[in-house]
Amino acid sequence: MGIFAPYKIIMSVTPNPEEFYSKLKVQLYDTNSWPSEYLYKFIVLSNKGKITQIETIFNNIGAVIKTKQSSNGKYTSISINVLMSDPDAVIAKYLEVTEKVEGVISL
């Protein structure tokens, strides 16, 4: 099982999210065998509520979640390593996070 994390900003500033996720799905199928571990990375303002929202989305699926504040404490990065069943499940979690957590940046 390999870990693959697309290092592209997904956020709502993506000109065409449908096109982005379609390309991501193809990349995920091409680079991994499924089920596979996947590494999500998010950045949010250092706000306990936002961090908790993201952690809650990944609760009860065996995710290993690590957080790290920026040097000035303004932002928190959240890394989530979790076994996912297929690319559709990976994308569904990205969509859930961006829909529920205002101002999140997905990497």
Jmol script that loads the backbone (N, CA, C; Angstrom):
load data "model"
ATOM      1  N   MET A   1       0.840  -1.177   0.000  1.00  0.00           N
ATOM      2  CA  MET A   1       0.000   0.000   0.000  1.00  0.00           C
ATOM      3  C   MET A   1       0.886   1.241   0.000  1.00  0.00           C
ATOM      4  N   GLY A   2       0.607   2.182  -0.872  1.00  0.00           N
ATOM      5  CA  GLY A   2       1.387   3.405  -0.918  1.00  0.00           C
ATOM      6  C   GLY A   2       0.599   4.573  -0.388  1.00  0.00           C
ATOM      7  N   ILE A   3       1.337   5.601   0.007  1.00  0.00           N
ATOM      8  CA  ILE A   3       0.692   6.827   0.457  1.00  0.00           C
ATOM      9  C   ILE A   3       0.819   7.835  -0.658  1.00  0.00           C
ATOM     10  N   PHE A   4      -0.270   8.459  -1.030  1.00  0.00           N
ATOM     11  CA  PHE A   4      -0.261   9.459  -2.089  1.00  0.00           C
ATOM     12  C   PHE A   4      -1.006  10.671  -1.596  1.00  0.00           C
ATOM     13  N   ALA A   5      -0.399  11.811  -1.666  1.00  0.00           N
ATOM     14  CA  ALA A   5      -1.080  13.041  -1.274  1.00  0.00           C
ATOM     15  C   ALA A   5      -0.865  14.072  -2.361  1.00  0.00           C
ATOM     16  N   PRO A   6      -1.920  14.518  -2.999  1.00  0.00           N
ATOM     17  CA  PRO A   6      -1.755  15.534  -4.040  1.00  0.00           C
ATOM     18  C   PRO A   6      -1.420  16.871  -3.405  1.00  0.00           C
ATOM     19  N   TYR A   7      -0.297  17.424  -3.771  1.00  0.00           N
ATOM     20  CA  TYR A   7       0.115  18.694  -3.179  1.00  0.00           C
ATOM     21  C   TYR A   7      -0.317  19.843  -4.065  1.00  0.00           C
ATOM     22  N   LYS A   8      -1.620  19.982  -4.200  1.00  0.00           N
ATOM     23  CA  LYS A   8      -2.240  21.073  -4.941  1.00  0.00           C
ATOM     24  C   LYS A   8      -3.341  21.625  -4.061  1.00  0.00           C
ATOM     25  N   ILE A   9      -3.501  22.911  -4.072  1.00  0.00           N
ATOM     26  CA  ILE A   9      -4.564  23.488  -3.258  1.00  0.00           C
ATOM     27  C   ILE A   9      -5.901  23.152  -3.903  1.00  0.00           C
ATOM     28  N   ILE A  10      -6.797  22.611  -3.105  1.00  0.00           N
ATOM     29  CA  ILE A  10      -8.096  22.179  -3.604  1.00  0.00           C
ATOM     30  C   ILE A  10      -9.162  23.218  -3.332  1.00  0.00           C
ATOM     31  N   MET A  11      -9.063  23.896  -2.271  1.00  0.00           N
ATOM     32  CA  MET A  11     -10.021  24.874  -1.780  1.00  0.00           C
ATOM     33  C   MET A  11     -11.009  25.386  -2.830  1.00  0.00           C
ATOM     34  N   SER A  12     -11.892  26.214  -2.402  1.00  0.00           N
ATOM     35  CA  SER A  12     -12.922  26.747  -3.280  1.00  0.00           C
ATOM     36  C   SER A  12     -12.356  27.657  -4.361  1.00  0.00           C
ATOM     37  N   VAL A  13     -11.074  28.037  -4.273  1.00  0.00           N
ATOM     38  CA  VAL A  13     -10.488  28.885  -5.300  1.00  0.00           C
ATOM     39  C   VAL A  13     -10.158  28.085  -6.559  1.00  0.00           C
ATOM     40  N   THR A  14     -10.268  26.763  -6.488  1.00  0.00           N
ATOM     41  CA  THR A  14     -10.035  25.945  -7.666  1.00  0.00           C
ATOM     42  C   THR A  14     -11.049  26.345  -8.727  1.00  0.00           C
ATOM     43  N   PRO A  15     -10.593  26.723  -9.932  1.00  0.00           N
ATOM     44  CA  PRO A  15     -11.506  27.211 -10.960  1.00  0.00           C
ATOM     45  C   PRO A  15     -12.634  26.236 -11.286  1.00  0.00           C
ATOM     46  N   ASN A  16     -12.324  24.947 -11.372  1.00  0.00           N
ATOM     47  CA  ASN A  16     -13.335  23.971 -11.715  1.00  0.00           C
ATOM     48  C   ASN A  16     -13.151  22.749 -10.814  1.00  0.00           C
ATOM     49  N   PRO A  17     -13.816  22.736  -9.664  1.00  0.00           N
ATOM     50  CA  PRO A  17     -13.632  21.619  -8.726  1.00  0.00           C
ATOM     51  C   PRO A  17     -13.977  20.256  -9.329  1.00  0.00           C
ATOM     52  N   GLU A  18     -15.009  20.193 -10.166  1.00  0.00           N
ATOM     53  CA  GLU A  18     -15.379  18.910 -10.771  1.00  0.00           C
ATOM     54  C   GLU A  18     -14.241  18.358 -11.620  1.00  0.00           C
ATOM     55  N   GLU A  19     -13.613  19.238 -12.394  1.00  0.00           N
ATOM     56  CA  GLU A  19     -12.488  18.816 -13.233  1.00  0.00           C
ATOM     57  C   GLU A  19     -11.309  18.378 -12.364  1.00  0.00           C
ATOM     58  N   PHE A  20     -11.044  19.137 -11.308  1.00  0.00           N
ATOM     59  CA  PHE A  20      -9.939  18.792 -10.409  1.00  0.00           C
ATOM     60  C   PHE A  20     -10.154  17.410  -9.808  1.00  0.00           C
ATOM     61  N   TYR A  21     -11.334  17.171  -9.253  1.00  0.00           N
ATOM     62  CA  TYR A  21     -11.602  15.891  -8.599  1.00  0.00           C
ATOM     63  C   TYR A  21     -11.612  14.743  -9.601  1.00  0.00           C
ATOM     64  N   SER A  22     -12.040  15.004 -10.808  1.00  0.00           N
ATOM     65  CA  SER A  22     -12.003  13.981 -11.848  1.00  0.00           C
ATOM     66  C   SER A  22     -10.565  13.578 -12.154  1.00  0.00           C
ATOM     67  N   LYS A  23      -9.686  14.564 -12.269  1.00  0.00           N
ATOM     68  CA  LYS A  23      -8.265  14.273 -12.517  1.00  0.00           C
ATOM     69  C   LYS A  23      -7.634  13.577 -11.320  1.00  0.00           C
ATOM     70  N   LEU A  24      -7.992  14.021 -10.117  1.00  0.00           N
ATOM     71  CA  LEU A  24      -7.469  13.401  -8.910  1.00  0.00           C
ATOM     72  C   LEU A  24      -7.865  11.928  -8.858  1.00  0.00           C
ATOM     73  N   LYS A  25      -9.097  11.636  -9.187  1.00  0.00           N
ATOM     74  CA  LYS A  25      -9.584  10.257  -9.162  1.00  0.00           C
ATOM     75  C   LYS A  25      -8.749   9.372 -10.085  1.00  0.00           C
ATOM     76  N   VAL A  26      -8.468   9.865 -11.289  1.00  0.00           N
ATOM     77  CA  VAL A  26      -7.650   9.110 -12.246  1.00  0.00           C
ATOM     78  C   VAL A  26      -6.248   8.902 -11.680  1.00  0.00           C
ATOM     79  N   GLN A  27      -5.661   9.962 -11.105  1.00  0.00           N
ATOM     80  CA  GLN A  27      -4.320   9.854 -10.518  1.00  0.00           C
ATOM     81  C   GLN A  27      -4.295   8.820  -9.393  1.00  0.00           C
ATOM     82  N   LEU A  28      -5.312   8.839  -8.565  1.00  0.00           N
ATOM     83  CA  LEU A  28      -5.356   7.901  -7.448  1.00  0.00           C
ATOM     84  C   LEU A  28      -5.455   6.457  -7.928  1.00  0.00           C
ATOM     85  N   TYR A  29      -6.271   6.211  -8.946  1.00  0.00           N
ATOM     86  CA  TYR A  29      -6.373   4.864  -9.500  1.00  0.00           C
ATOM     87  C   TYR A  29      -5.062   4.442 -10.146  1.00  0.00           C
ATOM     88  N   ASP A  30      -4.378   5.380 -10.787  1.00  0.00           N
ATOM     89  CA  ASP A  30      -3.137   5.064 -11.492  1.00  0.00           C
ATOM     90  C   ASP A  30      -1.954   4.832 -10.555  1.00  0.00           C
ATOM     91  N   THR A  31      -1.974   5.425  -9.365  1.00  0.00           N
ATOM     92  CA  THR A  31      -0.795   5.383  -8.497  1.00  0.00           C
ATOM     93  C   THR A  31      -0.922   4.451  -7.297  1.00  0.00           C
ATOM     94  N   ASN A  32      -2.101   3.959  -7.015  1.00  0.00           N
ATOM     95  CA  ASN A  32      -2.292   3.121  -5.825  1.00  0.00           C
ATOM     96  C   ASN A  32      -3.098   1.888  -6.165  1.00  0.00           C
ATOM     97  N   SER A  33      -2.944   0.856  -5.327  1.00  0.00           N
ATOM     98  CA  SER A  33      -3.879  -0.266  -5.371  1.00  0.00           C
ATOM     99  C   SER A  33      -4.771  -0.093  -4.148  1.00  0.00           C
ATOM    100  N   TRP A  34      -6.035  -0.383  -4.304  1.00  0.00           N
ATOM    101  CA  TRP A  34      -7.019  -0.071  -3.270  1.00  0.00           C
ATOM    102  C   TRP A  34      -7.554  -1.319  -2.614  1.00  0.00           C
ATOM    103  N   PRO A  35      -7.820  -1.265  -1.303  1.00  0.00           N
ATOM    104  CA  PRO A  35      -7.732  -0.129  -0.395  1.00  0.00           C
ATOM    105  C   PRO A  35      -6.273   0.275  -0.174  1.00  0.00           C
ATOM    106  N   SER A  36      -6.092   1.543   0.228  1.00  0.00           N
ATOM    107  CA  SER A  36      -4.752   2.085   0.395  1.00  0.00           C
ATOM    108  C   SER A  36      -4.745   3.163   1.474  1.00  0.00           C
ATOM    109  N   GLU A  37      -3.574   3.350   2.089  1.00  0.00           N
ATOM    110  CA  GLU A  37      -3.431   4.458   3.024  1.00  0.00           C
ATOM    111  C   GLU A  37      -3.371   5.750   2.231  1.00  0.00           C
ATOM    112  N   TYR A  38      -3.967   6.776   2.794  1.00  0.00           N
ATOM    113  CA  TYR A  38      -3.982   8.076   2.134  1.00  0.00           C
ATOM    114  C   TYR A  38      -3.646   9.142   3.167  1.00  0.00           C
ATOM    115  N   LEU A  39      -2.855  10.110   2.757  1.00  0.00           N
ATOM    116  CA  LEU A  39      -2.465  11.191   3.641  1.00  0.00           C
ATOM    117  C   LEU A  39      -3.159  12.475   3.215  1.00  0.00           C
ATOM    118  N   TYR A  40      -4.064  12.947   4.070  1.00  0.00           N
ATOM    119  CA  TYR A  40      -4.729  14.232   3.863  1.00  0.00           C
ATOM    120  C   TYR A  40      -3.929  15.295   4.600  1.00  0.00           C
ATOM    121  N   LYS A  41      -3.888  16.498   4.028  1.00  0.00           N
ATOM    122  CA  LYS A  41      -3.276  17.638   4.724  1.00  0.00           C
ATOM    123  C   LYS A  41      -4.202  18.831   4.563  1.00  0.00           C
ATOM    124  N   PHE A  42      -4.481  19.476   5.697  1.00  0.00           N
ATOM    125  CA  PHE A  42      -5.329  20.657   5.713  1.00  0.00           C
ATOM    126  C   PHE A  42      -4.649  21.748   6.527  1.00  0.00           C
ATOM    127  N   ILE A  43      -4.990  22.994   6.215  1.00  0.00           N
ATOM    128  CA  ILE A  43      -4.543  24.135   6.997  1.00  0.00           C
ATOM    129  C   ILE A  43      -5.774  24.957   7.346  1.00  0.00           C
ATOM    130  N   VAL A  44      -5.877  25.330   8.632  1.00  0.00           N
ATOM    131  CA  VAL A  44      -6.972  26.180   9.099  1.00  0.00           C
ATOM    132  C   VAL A  44      -6.412  27.221  10.052  1.00  0.00           C
ATOM    133  N   LEU A  45      -7.187  28.278  10.268  1.00  0.00           N
ATOM    134  CA  LEU A  45      -6.839  29.215  11.322  1.00  0.00           C
ATOM    135  C   LEU A  45      -6.808  28.430  12.627  1.00  0.00           C
ATOM    136  N   SER A  46      -5.911  28.788  13.522  1.00  0.00           N
ATOM    137  CA  SER A  46      -5.806  28.076  14.801  1.00  0.00           C
ATOM    138  C   SER A  46      -7.026  28.383  15.649  1.00  0.00           C
ATOM    139  N   ASN A  47      -8.065  27.643  15.365  1.00  0.00           N
ATOM    140  CA  ASN A  47      -9.358  27.797  16.016  1.00  0.00           C
ATOM    141  C   ASN A  47      -9.794  26.396  16.423  1.00  0.00           C
ATOM    142  N   LYS A  48      -9.936  26.181  17.727  1.00  0.00           N
ATOM    143  CA  LYS A  48     -10.262  24.838  18.233  1.00  0.00           C
ATOM    144  C   LYS A  48     -11.505  24.261  17.554  1.00  0.00           C
ATOM    145  N   GLY A  49     -12.488  25.105  17.286  1.00  0.00           N
ATOM    146  CA  GLY A  49     -13.715  24.628  16.646  1.00  0.00           C
ATOM    147  C   GLY A  49     -13.467  24.064  15.261  1.00  0.00           C
ATOM    148  N   LYS A  50     -12.658  24.740  14.462  1.00  0.00           N
ATOM    149  CA  LYS A  50     -12.362  24.271  13.099  1.00  0.00           C
ATOM    150  C   LYS A  50     -11.561  22.967  13.136  1.00  0.00           C
ATOM    151  N   ILE A  51     -10.598  22.907  14.046  1.00  0.00           N
ATOM    152  CA  ILE A  51      -9.784  21.694  14.171  1.00  0.00           C
ATOM    153  C   ILE A  51     -10.662  20.521  14.595  1.00  0.00           C
ATOM    154  N   THR A  52     -11.546  20.760  15.550  1.00  0.00           N
ATOM    155  CA  THR A  52     -12.456  19.716  16.020  1.00  0.00           C
ATOM    156  C   THR A  52     -13.392  19.259  14.907  1.00  0.00           C
ATOM    157  N   GLN A  53     -13.868  20.192  14.082  1.00  0.00           N
ATOM    158  CA  GLN A  53     -14.738  19.822  12.961  1.00  0.00           C
ATOM    159  C   GLN A  53     -14.043  18.822  12.040  1.00  0.00           C
ATOM    160  N   ILE A  54     -12.794  19.105  11.708  1.00  0.00           N
ATOM    161  CA  ILE A  54     -12.053  18.205  10.814  1.00  0.00           C
ATOM    162  C   ILE A  54     -11.813  16.862  11.493  1.00  0.00           C
ATOM    163  N   GLU A  55     -11.396  16.890  12.758  1.00  0.00           N
ATOM    164  CA  GLU A  55     -11.157  15.633  13.472  1.00  0.00           C
ATOM    165  C   GLU A  55     -12.432  14.791  13.536  1.00  0.00           C
ATOM    166  N   THR A  56     -13.566  15.431  13.732  1.00  0.00           N
ATOM    167  CA  THR A  56     -14.840  14.721  13.814  1.00  0.00           C
ATOM    168  C   THR A  56     -15.181  14.024  12.495  1.00  0.00           C
ATOM    169  N   ILE A  57     -14.872  14.658  11.381  1.00  0.00           N
ATOM    170  CA  ILE A  57     -15.151  14.068  10.068  1.00  0.00           C
ATOM    171  C   ILE A  57     -14.400  12.755   9.891  1.00  0.00           C
ATOM    172  N   PHE A  58     -13.227  12.645  10.513  1.00  0.00           N
ATOM    173  CA  PHE A  58     -12.406  11.441  10.362  1.00  0.00           C
ATOM    174  C   PHE A  58     -12.486  10.509  11.568  1.00  0.00           C
ATOM    175  N   ASN A  59     -13.386  10.798  12.535  1.00  0.00           N
ATOM    176  CA  ASN A  59     -13.561   9.921  13.692  1.00  0.00           C
ATOM    177  C   ASN A  59     -14.095   8.564  13.265  1.00  0.00           C
ATOM    178  N   ASN A  60     -13.741   7.568  14.012  1.00  0.00           N
ATOM    179  CA  ASN A  60     -14.285   6.210  13.870  1.00  0.00           C
ATOM    180  C   ASN A  60     -13.936   5.516  12.561  1.00  0.00           C
ATOM    181  N   ILE A  61     -12.876   5.974  11.875  1.00  0.00           N
ATOM    182  CA  ILE A  61     -12.449   5.246  10.668  1.00  0.00           C
ATOM    183  C   ILE A  61     -10.962   4.873  10.760  1.00  0.00           C
ATOM    184  N   GLY A  62     -10.412   4.924  11.977  1.00  0.00           N
ATOM    185  CA  GLY A  62      -9.035   4.498  12.192  1.00  0.00           C
ATOM    186  C   GLY A  62      -7.988   5.508  11.763  1.00  0.00           C
ATOM    187  N   ALA A  63      -8.356   6.769  11.682  1.00  0.00           N
ATOM    188  CA  ALA A  63      -7.428   7.805  11.231  1.00  0.00           C
ATOM    189  C   ALA A  63      -6.414   8.152  12.317  1.00  0.00           C
ATOM    190  N   VAL A  64      -5.182   8.384  11.873  1.00  0.00           N
ATOM    191  CA  VAL A  64      -4.141   8.912  12.747  1.00  0.00           C
ATOM    192  C   VAL A  64      -4.029  10.397  12.410  1.00  0.00           C
ATOM    193  N   ILE A  65      -4.332  11.234  13.391  1.00  0.00           N
ATOM    194  CA  ILE A  65      -4.416  12.677  13.159  1.00  0.00           C
ATOM    195  C   ILE A  65      -3.318  13.383  13.948  1.00  0.00           C
ATOM    196  N   LYS A  66      -2.561  14.229  13.238  1.00  0.00           N
ATOM    197  CA  LYS A  66      -1.510  15.024  13.872  1.00  0.00           C
ATOM    198  C   LYS A  66      -1.750  16.492  13.538  1.00  0.00           C
ATOM    199  N   THR A  67      -1.584  17.358  14.532  1.00  0.00           N
ATOM    200  CA  THR A  67      -1.730  18.792  14.310  1.00  0.00           C
ATOM    201  C   THR A  67      -0.437  19.499  14.678  1.00  0.00           C
ATOM    202  N   LYS A  68      -0.191  20.615  14.002  1.00  0.00           N
ATOM    203  CA  LYS A  68       1.003  21.412  14.296  1.00  0.00           C
ATOM    204  C   LYS A  68       0.683  22.869  14.019  1.00  0.00           C
ATOM    205  N   GLN A  69       0.923  23.719  15.019  1.00  0.00           N
ATOM    206  CA  GLN A  69       0.691  25.148  14.838  1.00  0.00           C
ATOM    207  C   GLN A  69       1.860  25.787  14.109  1.00  0.00           C
ATOM    208  N   SER A  70       1.540  26.836  13.337  1.00  0.00           N
ATOM    209  CA  SER A  70       2.587  27.609  12.677  1.00  0.00           C
ATOM    210  C   SER A  70       3.423  28.317  13.735  1.00  0.00           C
ATOM    211  N   SER A  71       4.571  28.822  13.328  1.00  0.00           N
ATOM    212  CA  SER A  71       5.481  29.448  14.299  1.00  0.00           C
ATOM    213  C   SER A  71       4.851  30.643  15.013  1.00  0.00           C
ATOM    214  N   ASN A  72       3.971  31.355  14.335  1.00  0.00           N
ATOM    215  CA  ASN A  72       3.317  32.499  14.990  1.00  0.00           C
ATOM    216  C   ASN A  72       1.986  32.108  15.633  1.00  0.00           C
ATOM    217  N   GLY A  73       1.584  30.847  15.493  1.00  0.00           N
ATOM    218  CA  GLY A  73       0.372  30.353  16.137  1.00  0.00           C
ATOM    219  C   GLY A  73      -0.924  30.710  15.439  1.00  0.00           C
ATOM    220  N   LYS A  74      -0.839  31.385  14.298  1.00  0.00           N
ATOM    221  CA  LYS A  74      -2.046  31.828  13.609  1.00  0.00           C
ATOM    222  C   LYS A  74      -2.747  30.678  12.873  1.00  0.00           C
ATOM    223  N   TYR A  75      -1.976  29.744  12.352  1.00  0.00           N
ATOM    224  CA  TYR A  75      -2.537  28.641  11.572  1.00  0.00           C
ATOM    225  C   TYR A  75      -2.152  27.305  12.192  1.00  0.00           C
ATOM    226  N   THR A  76      -2.968  26.295  11.888  1.00  0.00           N
ATOM    227  CA  THR A  76      -2.671  24.923  12.314  1.00  0.00           C
ATOM    228  C   THR A  76      -2.746  24.021  11.097  1.00  0.00           C
ATOM    229  N   SER A  77      -1.721  23.189  10.933  1.00  0.00           N
ATOM    230  CA  SER A  77      -1.768  22.174   9.877  1.00  0.00           C
ATOM    231  C   SER A  77      -2.249  20.877  10.511  1.00  0.00           C
ATOM    232  N   ILE A  78      -3.062  20.173   9.753  1.00  0.00           N
ATOM    233  CA  ILE A  78      -3.635  18.919  10.222  1.00  0.00           C
ATOM    234  C   ILE A  78      -3.292  17.848   9.194  1.00  0.00           C
ATOM    235  N   SER A  79      -2.565  16.826   9.626  1.00  0.00           N
ATOM    236  CA  SER A  79      -2.221  15.690   8.767  1.00  0.00           C
ATOM    237  C   SER A  79      -3.029  14.495   9.237  1.00  0.00           C
ATOM    238  N   ILE A  80      -3.664  13.827   8.289  1.00  0.00           N
ATOM    239  CA  ILE A  80      -4.524  12.697   8.625  1.00  0.00           C
ATOM    240  C   ILE A  80      -4.144  11.527   7.741  1.00  0.00           C
ATOM    241  N   ASN A  81      -3.686  10.467   8.361  1.00  0.00           N
ATOM    242  CA  ASN A  81      -3.319   9.251   7.639  1.00  0.00           C
ATOM    243  C   ASN A  81      -4.393   8.211   7.928  1.00  0.00           C
ATOM    244  N   VAL A  82      -4.994   7.689   6.872  1.00  0.00           N
ATOM    245  CA  VAL A  82      -6.123   6.780   7.076  1.00  0.00           C
ATOM    246  C   VAL A  82      -6.221   5.805   5.906  1.00  0.00           C
ATOM    247  N   LEU A  83      -6.663   4.600   6.196  1.00  0.00           N
ATOM    248  CA  LEU A  83      -6.887   3.601   5.164  1.00  0.00           C
ATOM    249  C   LEU A  83      -8.219   3.903   4.480  1.00  0.00           C
ATOM    250  N   MET A  84      -8.172   4.131   3.176  1.00  0.00           N
ATOM    251  CA  MET A  84      -9.384   4.443   2.416  1.00  0.00           C
ATOM    252  C   MET A  84      -9.672   3.309   1.443  1.00  0.00           C
ATOM    253  N   SER A  85     -10.952   3.095   1.154  1.00  0.00           N
ATOM    254  CA  SER A  85     -11.358   1.965   0.323  1.00  0.00           C
ATOM    255  C   SER A  85     -11.085   2.176  -1.158  1.00  0.00           C
ATOM    256  N   ASP A  86     -11.248   3.417  -1.626  1.00  0.00           N
ATOM    257  CA  ASP A  86     -11.050   3.707  -3.048  1.00  0.00           C
ATOM    258  C   ASP A  86     -11.001   5.213  -3.267  1.00  0.00           C
ATOM    259  N   PRO A  87     -10.644   5.657  -4.482  1.00  0.00           N
ATOM    260  CA  PRO A  87     -10.568   7.093  -4.759  1.00  0.00           C
ATOM    261  C   PRO A  87     -11.868   7.849  -4.500  1.00  0.00           C
ATOM    262  N   ASP A  88     -13.001   7.221  -4.730  1.00  0.00           N
ATOM    263  CA  ASP A  88     -14.280   7.897  -4.459  1.00  0.00           C
ATOM    264  C   ASP A  88     -14.415   8.243  -2.982  1.00  0.00           C
ATOM    265  N   ALA A  89     -13.956   7.351  -2.105  1.00  0.00           N
ATOM    266  CA  ALA A  89     -14.010   7.607  -0.670  1.00  0.00           C
ATOM    267  C   ALA A  89     -13.055   8.744  -0.288  1.00  0.00           C
ATOM    268  N   VAL A  90     -11.886   8.796  -0.927  1.00  0.00           N
ATOM    269  CA  VAL A  90     -10.925   9.877  -0.682  1.00  0.00           C
ATOM    270  C   VAL A  90     -11.557  11.218  -1.038  1.00  0.00           C
ATOM    271  N   ILE A  91     -12.130  11.283  -2.210  1.00  0.00           N
ATOM    272  CA  ILE A  91     -12.730  12.529  -2.691  1.00  0.00           C
ATOM    273  C   ILE A  91     -13.938  12.920  -1.837  1.00  0.00           C
ATOM    274  N   ALA A  92     -14.719  11.945  -1.418  1.00  0.00           N
ATOM    275  CA  ALA A  92     -15.886  12.235  -0.573  1.00  0.00           C
ATOM    276  C   ALA A  92     -15.460  12.931   0.721  1.00  0.00           C
ATOM    277  N   LYS A  93     -14.349  12.511   1.313  1.00  0.00           N
ATOM    278  CA  LYS A  93     -13.867  13.154   2.539  1.00  0.00           C
ATOM    279  C   LYS A  93     -13.394  14.579   2.253  1.00  0.00           C
ATOM    280  N   TYR A  94     -12.687  14.792   1.136  1.00  0.00           N
ATOM    281  CA  TYR A  94     -12.299  16.155   0.768  1.00  0.00           C
ATOM    282  C   TYR A  94     -13.533  17.047   0.647  1.00  0.00           C
ATOM    283  N   LEU A  95     -14.542  16.555  -0.046  1.00  0.00           N
ATOM    284  CA  LEU A  95     -15.762  17.340  -0.239  1.00  0.00           C
ATOM    285  C   LEU A  95     -16.460  17.622   1.099  1.00  0.00           C
ATOM    286  N   GLU A  96     -16.504  16.637   1.960  1.00  0.00           N
ATOM    287  CA  GLU A  96     -17.142  16.820   3.260  1.00  0.00           C
ATOM    288  C   GLU A  96     -16.416  17.892   4.072  1.00  0.00           C
ATOM    289  N   VAL A  97     -15.087  17.848   4.068  1.00  0.00           N
ATOM    290  CA  VAL A  97     -14.320  18.850   4.821  1.00  0.00           C
ATOM    291  C   VAL A  97     -14.544  20.241   4.251  1.00  0.00           C
ATOM    292  N   THR A  98     -14.459  20.393   2.933  1.00  0.00           N
ATOM    293  CA  THR A  98     -14.604  21.726   2.343  1.00  0.00           C
ATOM    294  C   THR A  98     -16.025  22.261   2.490  1.00  0.00           C
ATOM    295  N   GLU A  99     -17.016  21.374   2.571  1.00  0.00           N
ATOM    296  CA  GLU A  99     -18.400  21.816   2.773  1.00  0.00           C
ATOM    297  C   GLU A  99     -18.673  22.223   4.214  1.00  0.00           C
ATOM    298  N   LYS A 100     -18.025  21.558   5.181  1.00  0.00           N
ATOM    299  CA  LYS A 100     -18.348  21.771   6.589  1.00  0.00           C
ATOM    300  C   LYS A 100     -17.423  22.744   7.312  1.00  0.00           C
ATOM    301  N   VAL A 101     -16.215  22.940   6.797  1.00  0.00           N
ATOM    302  CA  VAL A 101     -15.228  23.754   7.517  1.00  0.00           C
ATOM    303  C   VAL A 101     -14.891  24.992   6.691  1.00  0.00           C
ATOM    304  N   GLU A 102     -15.392  26.116   7.132  1.00  0.00           N
ATOM    305  CA  GLU A 102     -15.179  27.367   6.413  1.00  0.00           C
ATOM    306  C   GLU A 102     -13.705  27.780   6.455  1.00  0.00           C
ATOM    307  N   GLY A 103     -13.179  28.171   5.294  1.00  0.00           N
ATOM    308  CA  GLY A 103     -11.827  28.698   5.205  1.00  0.00           C
ATOM    309  C   GLY A 103     -10.715  27.659   5.219  1.00  0.00           C
ATOM    310  N   VAL A 104     -11.051  26.373   5.128  1.00  0.00           N
ATOM    311  CA  VAL A 104     -10.033  25.340   5.122  1.00  0.00           C
ATOM    312  C   VAL A 104      -9.264  25.353   3.804  1.00  0.00           C
ATOM    313  N   ILE A 105      -7.984  25.083   3.902  1.00  0.00           N
ATOM    314  CA  ILE A 105      -7.148  24.919   2.712  1.00  0.00           C
ATOM    315  C   ILE A 105      -6.742  23.451   2.682  1.00  0.00           C
ATOM    316  N   SER A 106      -7.016  22.790   1.576  1.00  0.00           N
ATOM    317  CA  SER A 106      -6.661  21.391   1.403  1.00  0.00           C
ATOM    318  C   SER A 106      -5.421  21.316   0.530  1.00  0.00           C
ATOM    319  N   LEU A 107      -4.460  20.517   0.963  1.00  0.00           N
ATOM    320  CA  LEU A 107      -3.233  20.353   0.185  1.00  0.00           C
ATOM    321  C   LEU A 107      -3.165  18.963  -0.376  1.00  0.00           C
TER     322      LEU A 107
END
end "model"
wireframe off; spacefill off
backbone 0.3
color backbone group
